[in-house]
C-alpha cells in the first residue's frame, strides 16, 4: 500500500499498467477534509461557517499538503518516471501534495479513521497553531476588553427608533463607567449594538 501511495502516474508510461497513487489521492483528500473539519469545529466551537470555511481552505489547499509532504521527506521516496524525476518532480507541489493525500488514504485503509485522524492532527498541528484567532463580534470584543481592564460590563441602551414599521432603524448607546458613551445604528437592536 505504501509503494502505491508513493507511485506517481508518470510511471504508467514506462511500464504500462502500474498501480499509481491517483485513486488513493482521491480518497486521502476526503479523509483529510473530514479530519480537518472535525478539528476546526472542536477547536473553535463558536466560529461561524464562513470562518470555518476560510480556515479549512487554508489547511487543505495544495500548498499545505505539499508542505507536510516536504516535512515528511516524501520527495526522496517518490516513485517517478525518469523524465518526471529529471524535470524536478520530487519538489513539485502538485506531486508532493498528491503523495501526501495518498499516504493519508493508505493510513486510513490500513488502520482506520481514528488513526488517520491522529496522524493528520499531528502533521497539521503546526499550521493549525498559526491560524489567526476567530474574529469575535464587536460586542464580545468590548466585553472582553472591559473585563481585562477591571471595568464593569458594558451597558447597552436603545436611545432611538425611527423609520417605517416595515424597515425600522435602531440607535443604541454603549456605556462603560468612566468612558464616553458610543453610539451605533442598525436595522435591529442587535445590529445597532454591534456598531458602536
Buried (B, 14 or more C-beta within 10 A) or exposed (E): BEEBBBBBBBBBEEEEEBEBBBEBBEBBBEBBBBBBBBBBEEBBEEBEEEBBEEBBEBBBEBEBBBBBBBEBEBBEBBBBBEEBBEEEBBEBBEBBBBBBBBBBBBBBBEEEBEEBBEBBBEBBEEBBEEBEEBEEEBBEEBBEEBEEEEBEEBEBEEEEEEEEEEEEBBBBBBBBEEEEEBBBBBEEBEBBBBBB
